[in-house]
Amino acid sequence: MSRPEKNPDLHGSAPDKSPVALLIIDMINDLEFPEGEQILPAALAVAKNIAALRDRCRAAEVPVIYVNDNFGRWRSDFRAQVEHCLHDGVRGQPLVELLKPEAEDYFVLKPKHSGFYSTSLAILLDYLQVKTLILTGIAGNICVLFTANDAYQRDFRLHVPRDCIASNSKEENEAALQQMEQVLKAKTQGSGEIDLQS
């Protein structure tokens, strides 16, 4: 059976096309959980690098996609989550101040660890005609790793810049990077070395 052509009338679907997309995973986050204080310093350090990479992507017309946990709130509203993190005095406020989404950015809410599990991410990436994903965010050894695994199984080329992911410990982060590099064939160079055209 041949695959049907994409409907040219997208009914609000993604209008952009790009071989590369940037995923920002779980950085719109209040960090109001037991390990939040532990991960905050590393998350804040990588947030600055992610913000610089995001700005490069926007300038190069590379889509920026926020892939964010719904934190068990099944009536979740991404914009409400952003506002909560910016105005309710939460631990994660500095992250969101650095990484506040713009109107042209995309967002996908996820119920579990992987950005692909029970979400519209695969459909969005198909419409965007993405072949290469740049994965950033927290936690490197959980949600970034699970998303990378599912992306690899879908034949995406992967970049996981080592200065743009954080975990609860350096050891866990390094183990996750090693796993993604060796098993998932991800490139783990610094964010400044990524070619945004391929």
Buried (B, 14 or more C-beta within 10 A) or exposed (E): EEEEEEEEEEEEBBEBEBBBBBBBBBBBBBBBEEEBEBBBEBBBEBBBBBBBBBEBBBEEEBBBBBBBBBBEEEEBEBEEBBEBBBEEEBBBBBBBEBBBBEEEBBBBBBBEBBBBEEBBBBEBBEBBEBBBBBBBBBBBBBBBBBBBBBBBEEEBBBBBBBBBBBBBEEEBBBBBBEBBBEEBEBBBBEBEEBEBEE
